[in-house]
Amino acid sequence: NYKNQAQEYKNNYVLQYRYPDYTTEDLDWIYSLGYTRKLHPHSPLKMAKFSVVTHRGCIGGCNFCSIALHQGDEIISRSEANILKETKGLTKHPDFKGYIDDFGGPSANMYGMDCEKRCGESCWRCTDLDRSHRRLISLLRKARAIPGVKKIFVRSGIRYDLALDSEEYIKELSEHHISGTLKIAPEHFSGEVLRLMNKDNSRFDKFVDLFNSLNKGKKQTLRYYIMIGHPGDDEGQVKLLGEKLARLRNIEHFQLFTPTPMTVSSCMYWTGLN
Ligand code: SF4
């Protein structure tokens, strides 16, 4: 993402230019354009007609995911003022009934985790990363106080392992922003497959316990995304997964690993190497 690259291929070169930098101001400008939110009557986007994008990029670093390759591997957030302006604008739309379908980005709880240094190293592992969720909590509180807004749903996935660093955020989400189920993506439960995915589920049970205790009596549950067929996943690993899943309810769906262009997992899939 950070360097121009040239790869020789049969007397020619394939060029890949470095990812262009963009800023909060750029996003504020783009999201302030006069979108009509008019959709074809059968558009599959209907359920996202009144959704608000809060940021772009993901610092999660899942090896199978291409989000970082097309949105960047650091967070660029819109300004709070700009998001609130858009939210106020929604309340004037003739079709708006008070419900915001989604409020988030690739991983909804990374809003405000922008880095000023932009050193090119992984934000996820950086000790300076502000995991308090304070900017996001402040934004959500102000947005739902806007007259005409009845409910803001957070339907984009969240990184539960990051959310665990702010119990206040999980409470906020549970109290105000869930539509029956919160979707999280543990993806697998075999340590070996998780290592190859660059994921860590060591705090999964802790999150489930906390969520359940905060949502007692609320009829709000968790749903899980699981991925099978990732490099490293074999019969033994699937057995491990099956044992864990037998103890969980609400599997949202199984996704069969699909090698997306340029991801680390696709490279493993193609080369057979880690
Ligand atoms: S957390 Fe989600 S968006 Fe981010 S890298 Fe992982 S799968 Fe992709």
Residues whose N, C-alpha, C, O or C-beta is under 5 A from the ligand:
A	BS01	SF4	C58 G60 G61 C62 C65 I67 P106 S107
